[in-house]
């Protein structure tokens, strides 16, 4: 059985059925294929008669059993099973949010940030907006922990390659990075917890990035890693000359930042996340 998962590659879907037993079976067995716009979805509920239909898209996500990183909700009142996706990325504390996009003849509407979708609440102290020309490379930026600065990043116009780097000393994934293309079509967003580094590369002629921050900008707490440091292993786009600010071009390498004591420690970050001593955090957690 295959059902449309619309509004991007990883989107939620409501399946209208009459029993939670059926929903449990569907949640374990159904494959969802990605599409463009789910017009059977209204305000978080399936409209009467919502049904499963084939979709000619090759990429599929399979739900098998319980997965705490993909939120599932059952509404007895509306008799709807609602699948919401907040996908973990390969670094603890980094997640990819894919909103449901409601489209009609007027345009579209989406909720691009929902605090309750995060593993732990994110307070919003500041909202930033940057516009970049093609080839602009910003980052890799991070803040001292505590207090650190969590971010929720989306591209509202154009396209960027968004990058999250684990700069937490002692982390099992220290020095690794993950990249995600953010654009104004799928409207996805990246969440990164305190202690992770962030940067992005403008892929379109112009790109506008908006991001929410958990703490205000504090210059003395802000640091950077040179984004072209080979140790980071980031596959920046080929054929486009990167344009850096003077500050980013003068940033230390990962090794130099470690020697200077600039990097946050994984232990301090876990304590800040509220994780008990000795407990590890899997991908996406934090």
C-alpha positions in Angstrom: 0.0 0.0 0.0 1.4 3.4 -1.0 0.2 6.8 0.0 1.1 10.3 -1.0 3.5 12.2 1.2 3.2 15.7 -0.1 4.9 19.1 0.5 8.4 17.9 -0.1 10.5 14.9 0.4 9.7 14.2 4.0 6.2 15.3 4.9 3.4 14.4 7.2 0.3 12.7 6.0 -3.2 12.0 7.5 -4.8 8.7 6.9 -8.5 8.6 7.7 -9.5 5.2 9.1 -11.8 4.0 11.7 -9.7 2.2 14.3 -6.4 2.6 16.1 -5.6 -1.1 15.4 -5.7 -0.4 11.7 -3.5 2.7 12.2 -1.0 0.6 14.1 -0.8 -1.8 11.3 -0.5 0.9 8.7 2.2 2.7 10.6 4.3 -0.4 10.5 3.7 -1.5 6.9 2.9 1.5 4.7 5.4 3.1 2.3 5.0 6.8 1.7 6.2 8.4 -1.6 6.9 12.1 -1.8 4.8 14.6 -3.9 4.2 18.3 -4.2 1.1 19.5 -2.3 -1.3 17.6 -0.1 -4.7 19.3 -0.5 -6.4 16.7 1.6 -4.8 18.2 4.6 -6.5 21.0 6.5 -5.2 22.5 9.8 -3.5 19.4 11.0 -6.4 17.0 10.2 -7.5 15.0 7.3 -10.6 16.1 5.5 -13.5 13.7 5.3 -12.9 10.9 2.8 -9.1 11.4 2.8 -7.7 8.4 1.0 -4.4 6.8 -0.2 -3.4 7.3 -3.8 -0.5 6.2 -5.9 2.3 8.7 -6.5 5.0 8.3 -9.3 7.9 9.4 -7.1 10.9 7.1 -6.7 12.0 8.2 -3.2 10.2 6.4 -0.4 10.2 6.3 3.4 9.2 3.2 5.2 7.8 3.3 8.7 8.4 0.1 10.7 7.3 0.0 14.3 7.9 2.8 16.7 10.3 5.6 15.8 10.5 8.3 18.3 12.1 10.7 15.8 9.0 10.7 13.6 6.1 12.0 15.6 2.8 10.1 15.3 -0.4 11.3 16.7 -3.8 9.7 16.9 -6.9 11.8 17.2 -10.0 9.7 18.3 -12.2 12.8 17.8 -11.3 13.2 14.2 -10.5 9.5 13.7 -7.3 10.5 12.0 -3.8 9.1 12.2 -1.3 12.0 11.7 2.3 11.4 10.8 4.6 14.4 11.4 8.2 14.3 10.3 11.2 15.9 12.0 14.0 13.9 10.6 17.3 13.4 12.4 20.5 14.3 10.6 23.7 12.4 11.2 24.9 14.6 14.0 23.5 14.6 17.5 21.5 17.8 17.9 20.8 18.4 14.2 17.4 17.8 12.6 15.6 18.5 9.3 12.1 19.9 9.5 9.8 19.4 6.5 6.6 21.5 6.7 3.3 20.6 5.2 2.6 23.1 2.4 -1.1 23.9 1.8 -1.5 25.1 -1.8 -4.5 26.4 -3.8 -5.3 28.9 -6.5 -4.2 31.8 -4.3 -0.7 30.5 -3.5 0.4 28.5 -0.5 0.6 28.5 3.3 2.8 26.7 5.8 3.9 26.6 9.4 7.7 26.9 9.1 8.5 26.7 12.8 6.7 24.7 15.5 8.5 24.6 18.9 6.6 21.5 19.9 8.1 19.5 17.1 11.6 19.8 18.7 12.9 17.3 21.3 13.2 20.2 23.8 11.8 23.7 23.7 13.7 26.4 21.9 13.3 29.9 23.2 13.5 32.5 20.4 15.6 35.6 21.4 16.4 36.9 18.0 15.5 36.5 14.3 18.1 37.1 11.6 17.8 37.6 7.8 20.6 37.6 5.3 20.6 38.1 1.6 23.6 36.6 -0.4 24.7 36.6 -4.0 25.6 33.4 -5.7 28.9 32.0 -4.4 28.7 33.7 -1.0 30.0 31.4 1.7 29.1 32.3 5.3 30.5 30.4 8.3 31.4 28.2 9.9 30.1 30.0 13.0 29.4 28.7 16.5 29.0 30.1 20.0 30.5 29.2 23.4 28.6 26.8 25.6 27.1 27.8 27.9 24.9 29.4 26.9 25.5 28.6 23.3 23.0 29.5 20.5 20.6 27.0 18.9 19.4 28.0 15.5 16.4 27.2 13.2 17.4 28.0 9.6 15.3 28.2 6.4 15.7 29.7 3.0 12.8 31.9 2.0 14.1 32.9 -1.4 16.5 31.1 -3.8 18.6 28.1 -2.8 21.5 27.4 -0.4 23.7 24.5 0.6 23.3 24.5 4.4 26.0 23.0 6.5 26.2 21.8 10.1 29.5 20.9 11.6 30.2 19.1 14.9 32.8 21.2 16.6 32.2 19.8 20.1 35.5 18.3 21.4 34.9 14.8 22.7 31.9 14.2 20.5 31.8 10.8 18.7 31.2 12.7 15.5 33.7 15.6 16.2 34.9 17.2 12.9 32.1 15.7 10.8 29.6 17.7 8.8 26.2 17.2 7.2 24.8 19.2 4.2 21.3 19.9 3.2 19.9 22.0 0.3 17.4 24.5 1.5 15.2 26.3 -1.0 12.0 28.2 -1.5 10.1 25.2 -3.0 10.3 22.6 -0.3 10.6 25.1 2.5 12.5 22.8 4.7 14.4 24.0 7.7 17.5 22.8 9.7 17.6 22.9 13.5 21.0 22.8 15.2 21.5 22.6 18.9 23.9 24.7 20.9 27.6 23.8 20.3 27.2 22.9 16.6 28.8 25.0 13.9 26.8 26.4 11.0 27.4 27.8 7.5 25.8 28.0 4.1 26.7 28.5 0.4 24.4 30.5 -1.9 23.6 28.4 -5.0 21.1 30.7 -6.7 21.7 34.2 -8.1 20.4 35.6 -4.8 19.3 33.7 -1.7 17.6 35.0 1.4 18.1 33.0 4.6 16.1 33.5 7.8 17.0 32.0 11.1 15.8 32.0 14.6 18.3 32.1 17.5 17.8 30.9 21.1 20.1 33.7 22.5 21.0 37.2 21.4 24.1 37.9 19.4 27.0 38.3 21.8 30.3 39.1 20.0 32.6 37.9 22.7 30.9 34.5 22.6 30.9 34.1 18.8 33.7 32.1 17.0 34.4 30.7 13.6 36.2 27.9 11.7 37.5 28.5 8.2 34.9 26.9 6.0 37.5 25.7 3.5 39.5 23.8 6.1 40.2 20.4 4.5 39.8 18.7 7.9 36.1 19.4 7.8 35.7 17.5 4.5 32.8 19.6 3.3 32.0 19.1 -0.4 31.3 22.7 -1.4 29.8 23.2 -4.9 32.3 22.8 -7.7 32.6 25.4 -10.4 31.5 28.3 -8.2 34.2 30.5 -6.7 33.4 31.0 -2.9 33.2 34.6 -1.7 34.1 35.0 2.0 34.0 37.9 4.4 37.4 39.1 5.7 36.5 37.7 9.1 35.6 34.3 7.8 38.7 34.2 5.6 40.8 34.9 8.6 39.1 32.3 10.8 41.3 29.5 12.3 41.2 25.9 11.2 39.5 23.3 13.3 42.8 22.2 14.8 43.9 25.8 15.5 40.6 26.5 17.2 41.0 23.5 19.4 44.5 24.5 20.3 43.3 28.0 21.2 40.5 26.5 23.5 37.7 28.1 21.4 35.7 24.9 20.8 32.8 23.9 23.1 33.1 20.5 24.8 30.7 17.7 24.2 30.3 17.2 28.0 29.3 20.8 28.5 26.8 20.6 25.6 25.2 17.4 27.0 24.9 19.1 30.4 23.3 22.1 28.7 20.9 19.8 26.8 19.9 18.3 30.2 21.3 14.8 29.3 22.3 12.8 32.4 26.1 12.3 32.8 27.3 9.2 30.9 24.3 9.1 28.6 24.9 9.5 24.9 22.7 11.3 22.4 21.8 9.6 19.1 21.5 11.4 15.7 19.1 14.3 15.8 18.8 14.3 19.6 19.7 17.3 21.7 
